[in-house]
Amino acid sequence: MKDPTPLQYPGSANNNEHPWSAIIQGSFYTFPYGKKETRTVKVGRVLFRSNSVIGRGPMVMQVTCVCKGSSRCDWCGKKLALKLSCPSKTRASEKAFMDKCKEKATGEHAWVLNHLPEIYYSFDIEFSAESPQAQLKEIFRDEYEMRVVRGIILEELHPLSTLKTERECAQVFYDIVQCHHWAWKYPQILHRDISEGNIMVREKNGQKYGVLNDWDLASWLSTQNEVSTSKFRTGTKPYMAHEQHSSKWQGPHRFRHDLESLFYVILLLVSLYSSPTEKVRFPSTGDHRYEKWHQQDDGVLLGQKGNIVRAGDWQPVPQPFFSGFTLWLAALQKNLRRGIFNLENHKHAVLAASQPLKPGRRPPQVPFFDEDTLGGYFSYEKVVMIMHWFNQEELKTWGQEWQVTLEEAFSEDWESEASEESY
């Protein structure tokens, strides 16, 4: 985070080329394929390089498969990307998560495949016994976390900057919510790193789909309450949920934290960009305090985000191109504020109930509070009800489950209005 250049949107100023492109473009990379084979790809330009997550810092490059004549492989002619990172040796790979998703994405659930990355191959390269990593492990033992070089070959996707209209942006964000909910409910995977760079676009048969990308910090819900092996909070700082910046926060990471992250992704985009492709250089409108979020530490971000989600009179100030997002952001913040207010009241009640009692007094009963949804105020249902409608037009709802939910909600509202008019 000391160098915000890699986080610029959509890239550096020089023809959208990342500064590292000139260093490695045209080189070749050979990696193990299967048990005995190897494959080689030619490196194109660097699409993304991040220093935002300690110890990982993935790099994503355009690549083309190097195969000729009769030896042409199943990757020939495909637009590919190679992602290199250094995750914990024990962390499940993105391909393992996506394989589980594919297993579940059949029948009426097949729609979600348009919103998930297509991963063709994944490989790990371990450090040798003579490496500094191995020597540190020998010295610090369990206190030191061994890592591997992990490579993933995947379909090349497009950044948000390829979108043309405000409505396309809205549909992509709504797609992400639907995909996130499906992954949480069916294969039971929590993404845990919603950020601008992890929301991509797939173009297919003239249709643009929002793709929830980069699952290397994801976790199975069955391990949700376990302490992160990396001993660091997961996520990308400008977009992390506000409470995750607190030194007192001990987890677990909940799906509402990812939904709050999406709120910040939308907020920063519509505040700092005059269109999906143009960052505001000479701001005359909008709120530009968020520009510094890429560089500020956890203490500052905790305070600034806390002020937003607790403010009773908060209003977003989007750029004119993104004015339609005003209602979304205001409604999401309102629900967040109510939920956090009730969560804090619940914590005070729990603390009061734990105090010593006077003789003869019964301990106060503290009602159950659903922390996953902030007492129901920041649930998937609430977010979908807000986001399925944009600029007085209904967006595309993909899953049959949500289609039925929205139809029932519309029917209930219509019946309520008809009853009031009759009365």
C-alpha positions in Angstrom: 0.0 0.0 0.0 3.0 2.3 0.1 3.0 2.4 -3.6 -0.6 3.2 -4.9 0.5 3.1 -8.6 -0.5 -0.6 -9.1 -3.9 0.2 -7.7 -4.7 2.9 -10.2 -7.8 2.3 -12.3 -7.6 0.8 -14.9 -3.7 1.0 -15.1 -0.9 3.4 -15.5 -1.2 6.5 -17.7 0.8 5.2 -20.6 -1.7 3.5 -22.9 -3.1 1.5 -20.0 0.1 -0.5 -19.9 1.3 -1.5 -16.5 4.9 -0.3 -15.8 6.1 -3.9 -15.5 4.9 -4.8 -19.0 8.1 -3.5 -20.7 10.2 -5.6 -18.4 8.7 -9.0 -19.0 6.6 -8.7 -22.2 7.8 -11.2 -24.9 9.5 -13.5 -22.4 8.5 -17.2 -22.0 7.4 -19.1 -19.0 7.5 -22.9 -18.7 5.7 -24.7 -15.9 4.9 -28.3 -14.9 1.7 -29.7 -16.5 0.4 -32.9 -15.1 2.8 -35.5 -13.7 5.5 -35.5 -16.4 4.8 -32.8 -19.0 5.5 -29.2 -19.2 3.9 -26.4 -21.1 5.2 -23.0 -22.2 3.4 -19.7 -22.6 4.6 -16.4 -24.1 4.0 -13.5 -21.8 2.2 -10.4 -23.1 1.5 -7.3 -21.1 1.0 -7.2 -17.4 -2.7 -6.8 -16.5 -2.4 -6.3 -12.8 0.2 -6.3 -10.0 -0.8 -5.7 -6.4 1.2 -5.1 -3.3 -2.0 -4.7 -1.2 -2.0 -8.0 0.5 1.0 -8.8 2.7 3.0 -11.8 1.5 0.9 -12.5 -1.6 1.1 -9.6 -4.1 -0.3 -11.5 -7.2 0.7 -10.6 -10.7 -1.6 -11.3 -13.7 -0.2 -11.3 -17.2 -1.7 -11.9 -20.7 -0.2 -15.1 -22.1 -0.5 -17.2 -25.3 0.2 -20.9 -25.5 3.3 -21.8 -27.4 2.4 -24.9 -29.5 2.9 -25.6 -33.1 1.9 -28.0 -35.8 0.7 -31.4 -34.7 1.5 -30.6 -31.1 -1.3 -28.0 -30.8 -3.0 -28.3 -27.4 -6.4 -27.5 -26.1 -5.3 -24.0 -25.1 -4.4 -23.0 -28.7 -6.3 -19.9 -29.8 -7.7 -19.1 -26.4 -7.3 -15.7 -24.7 -5.4 -16.7 -21.6 -4.0 -15.1 -18.5 -1.3 -16.3 -16.1 -1.7 -15.4 -12.4 1.3 -15.9 -10.1 1.2 -15.6 -6.4 2.8 -16.9 -3.2 0.0 -18.1 -0.9 0.3 -20.3 2.2 1.2 -23.9 1.3 -1.9 -25.1 3.1 -4.3 -22.7 1.5 -6.8 -24.3 -1.0 -6.2 -23.1 -4.6 -8.7 -21.1 -6.5 -9.2 -24.1 -8.8 -10.3 -26.2 -5.9 -13.0 -23.6 -5.1 -14.1 -23.3 -8.8 -14.2 -27.1 -9.2 -16.6 -27.3 -6.3 -18.7 -24.5 -7.9 -18.8 -26.4 -11.2 -20.0 -29.5 -9.4 -22.9 -27.6 -8.0 -23.7 -25.4 -11.0 -26.0 -27.8 -12.9 -29.6 -27.5 -14.0 -31.3 -24.3 -12.8 -27.9 -23.2 -11.2 -26.0 -23.3 -14.5 -26.5 -19.5 -14.8 -23.8 -18.8 -12.3 -21.0 -20.2 -14.6 -21.2 -16.9 -16.5 -20.2 -15.1 -13.3 -17.3 -17.2 -12.2 -13.8 -17.4 -13.7 -12.8 -20.2 -16.0 -9.7 -21.8 -14.6 -7.9 -24.2 -16.9 -5.0 -25.3 -14.8 -3.3 -24.7 -11.5 0.2 -25.7 -10.3 2.3 -25.2 -7.3 6.1 -24.9 -7.2 7.7 -25.5 -3.7 10.8 -23.7 -2.5 13.9 -25.9 -2.3 15.4 -27.2 0.9 18.2 -24.7 0.5 16.0 -21.7 0.1 15.7 -18.9 2.7 12.1 -19.9 3.2 13.1 -23.5 4.2 15.9 -22.1 6.5 13.4 -19.7 8.2 11.0 -22.6 8.7 13.8 -24.6 10.4 14.5 -21.8 12.8 11.0 -20.6 13.6 9.1 -23.9 13.0 5.4 -23.5 13.5 5.7 -19.7 13.8 6.8 -19.5 10.2 4.3 -20.1 7.4 5.7 -21.9 4.4 4.5 -20.6 1.0 4.6 -21.9 -2.6 4.7 -20.2 -5.9 1.2 -20.8 -7.3 0.4 -20.4 -10.9 -3.1 -20.4 -12.5 -3.9 -20.4 -16.1 -7.4 -18.9 -16.6 -9.6 -17.2 -19.2 -8.7 -13.6 -19.8 -11.5 -11.3 -18.5 -12.1 -7.6 -19.0 -11.8 -4.8 -16.4 -14.7 -2.5 -15.4 -13.2 0.1 -17.6 -14.6 -1.7 -20.6 -18.1 -0.9 -19.6 -19.9 1.9 -21.6 -23.0 2.9 -19.7 -24.1 3.5 -16.1 -26.7 0.7 -16.5 -24.0 -1.8 -17.5 -22.1 -0.9 -14.3 -25.2 -1.4 -12.2 -25.9 -4.8 -13.8 -22.3 -6.0 -13.2 -22.5 -5.0 -9.5 -25.9 -6.7 -9.2 -24.4 -9.8 -10.9 -21.7 -9.9 -8.2 -24.2 -9.9 -5.4 -26.2 -12.8 -7.0 -23.0 -14.8 -7.6 -21.7 -14.2 -4.1 -24.9 -15.3 -2.6 -25.0 -18.5 -4.7 -21.4 -19.4 -3.8 -22.1 -18.8 -0.1 -25.3 -20.9 -0.1 -24.6 -23.9 -2.4 -20.9 -24.8 -2.5 -20.6 -22.8 0.8 -17.7 -20.6 -0.1 -17.0 -17.1 1.2 -15.0 -14.9 -1.1 -13.5 -12.5 1.5 -11.8 -10.1 -0.9 -14.3 -7.9 -2.7 -12.5 -5.1 -4.4 -12.5 -3.1 -7.7 -9.8 -5.3 -9.1 -11.6 -8.5 -8.4 -14.8 -7.5 -10.2 -14.4 -8.4 -13.9 -16.5 -8.5 -17.0 -17.1 -11.4 -19.5 -18.4 -10.7 -22.9 -20.4 -13.6 -24.4 -22.8 -13.6 -27.3 -23.2 -9.9 -27.1 -24.0 -9.9 -23.4 -21.8 -8.5 -20.6 -21.7 -10.4 -17.3 -20.2 -9.4 -14.0 -17.6 -12.0 -12.9 -16.5 -12.4 -9.3 -12.8 -13.1 -9.8 -9.8 -13.9 -7.6 -10.8 -16.5 -5.1 -7.3 -17.1 -3.6 -8.4 -15.6 -0.2 -11.7 -17.5 -0.1 -12.6 -20.0 2.6 -15.0 -22.8 3.1 -17.8 -21.9 5.5 -17.0 -24.9 7.5 -13.7 -23.2 8.5 -15.2 -19.7 8.9 -14.5 -19.5 12.6 -10.9 -20.6 12.3 -8.1 -18.0 12.7 -6.5 -17.0 9.4 -3.3 -19.0 8.9 -1.6 -15.8 7.6 -2.4 -14.0 10.8 -3.5 -11.0 8.8 -6.9 -9.6 8.0 -8.0 -10.7 4.5 -9.1 -8.2 2.0 -7.9 -5.1 0.1 -7.7 -2.0 2.4 -9.7 0.6 0.6 -12.6 -1.8 0.4 -12.5 -3.8 3.6 -15.5 -3.6 6.0 -15.0 -0.8 8.6 -14.7 -3.1 11.7 -12.0 -5.2 10.0 -9.6 -2.2 10.4 -9.9 -2.4 14.2 -7.0 -4.0 16.1 -9.6 -5.5 18.4 -11.4 -7.3 15.6 -11.0 -11.1 15.9 -13.4 -12.3 13.2 -15.0 -14.3 11.9 -15.3 -12.9 8.4 -19.0 -12.9 7.6 -20.8 -12.5 4.2 -22.0 -9.0 5.3 -18.4 -7.9 5.4 -18.2 -8.7 1.7 -21.4 -6.8 1.0 -20.0 -3.8 2.9 -16.9 -4.1 0.7 -19.1 -3.9 -2.4 -20.6 -0.7 -1.0 -17.1 0.8 -0.9 -16.2 -0.4 -4.4 -19.3 1.4 -5.8 -18.7 4.5 -3.6 -15.1 4.9 -4.8 -15.8 4.3 -8.4 -18.7 6.7 -8.7 -17.0 9.4 -6.6 -13.6 9.3 -8.3 -14.3 8.5 -11.9 -16.2 10.7 -14.5 -16.9 7.5 -16.4 -15.7 3.8 -16.2 -12.6 4.8 -18.2 -11.7 8.3 -16.9 -10.5 9.2 -13.5 -11.3 12.8 -12.4 -8.1 14.8 -12.7 -9.4 18.3 -11.9 -12.3 17.7 -9.5 -15.0 20.3 -9.2 -17.7 18.0 -7.9 -17.8 14.8 -6.0 -16.2 13.6 -2.7 -12.5 13.1 -3.2 -11.4 12.2 0.3 -11.6 8.5 -0.8 -8.6 9.0 -3.1 -6.4 8.7 0.0 -7.9 5.5 1.1 -5.3 3.6 -1.0 -2.5 5.0 1.3 -4.0 5.5 4.7 -3.5 3.1 7.6 -6.1 1.0 9.5 -6.7 3.5 12.2 -7.6 6.3 9.8 -9.7 4.0 7.6 -11.5 2.7 10.7 -12.5 6.3 11.7 -13.5 7.5 8.2 -15.5 4.4 7.3 -17.1 4.4 10.8 -18.2 7.9 10.3 -19.9 7.0 7.0 -21.7 3.9 8.2 -22.9 5.7 11.4 -23.9 9.0 10.0 -27.6 9.8 10.1 -27.4 12.5 7.4 -24.9 11.0 5.0 -25.4 11.5 1.3 -23.1 10.3 -1.5 -21.8 12.8 -4.1 -21.3 10.8 -7.3 -20.0 12.2 -10.5 -22.7 13.2 -13.0 -22.2 10.1 -15.1 -22.9 7.9 -12.1 -25.8 9.9 -10.6 -28.1 6.9 -10.8 -26.1 5.3 -8.0 -27.2 7.9 -5.5 -30.3 6.0 -4.4 -28.4 2.7 -4.2 -25.6 4.1 -2.0 -28.0 6.1 0.3 -30.2 3.0 0.8 -27.3 0.7 1.5 -25.8 3.1 4.0 -29.1 3.5 5.7 -29.4 -0.3 6.2 -25.8 -0.5 7.3 -26.3 2.3 9.9 -29.4 0.7 11.4 -27.8 -2.7 11.5 -24.6 -1.4 13.2 -26.6 0.6 15.7 -28.5 -2.5 16.7 -25.4 -4.6 16.8 -23.7 -2.1 19.2 -26.9 -2.1 21.4 -26.8 -5.9 21.4 -23.1 -5.9 22.5 -23.9 -3.5 25.4 -26.8 -5.8 26.5 -24.5 -8.8 26.4 -21.9 -6.9 28.5 -24.5 -5.8 31.0 -25.8 -9.3 31.3 -22.4 -10.6 32.2 -22.0 -8.2 35.2 -22.3 -9.6 38.8 -25.9 -9.6 40.1 -27.2 -8.5 43.4 -28.6 -11.3 45.6 -32.1 -12.4 44.4 -31.8 -10.8 41.0 -32.3 -12.8 37.9 -29.8 -12.3 35.0 -31.4 -10.3 32.1 -32.4 -12.2 29.0 -30.6 -11.0 25.9 -32.5 -11.7 22.7 -30.8 -13.5 19.9 -29.1 -11.1 17.4 -28.1 -12.4 13.9 -24.6 -10.9 13.4 -24.4 -12.3 9.9 -27.2 -9.9 8.7 -26.9 -7.2 11.4 -30.2 -8.2 12.8 -31.8 -8.5 9.3 -30.9 -5.0 8.2 -28.0 -6.0 5.9 -29.0 -9.3 4.6 -28.8 -10.6 1.0 -32.5 -10.0 0.8 -32.2 -6.3 1.7 -29.3 -5.8 -0.7 -31.1 -7.5 -3.6 -34.3 -5.5 -3.0 -32.2 -2.3 -3.3 -30.0 -3.3 -6.2 -32.5 -5.2 -8.5 -33.9 -1.8 -9.5 -31.8 0.9 -11.1 -33.0 4.3 -12.6 -36.6 3.1 -12.6 -35.7 0.0 -14.6 -35.5 -3.6 -13.4 -32.1 -5.3 -13.8 -31.6 -8.9 -14.9 -32.1 -11.4 -12.1 -30.5 -14.7 -13.1 -31.3 -17.2 -10.5 -34.8 -18.7 -10.3 -34.7 -18.5 -6.5 -34.3 -14.7 -6.5 -36.8 -14.3 -9.3 -39.5 -16.0 -7.1 -38.4 -13.9 -4.1 -38.8 -10.7 -6.0 -42.1 -11.7 -7.5 -43.5 -12.6 -4.0 -42.2 -9.3 -2.6 -43.8 -7.3 -5.5 -47.1 -9.2 -5.0 -47.1 -8.4 -1.2 -46.4 -4.7 -1.9 -49.2 -4.6 -4.5 -51.7 -6.3 -2.2 -50.7 -3.9 0.7 -51.2 -0.9 -1.6 -54.6 -2.2 -2.8 -55.7 -2.8 0.7 -54.8 0.7 1.8 -56.6 2.2 -1.2 -59.7 0.1 -0.4 -59.6 1.3 3.2 
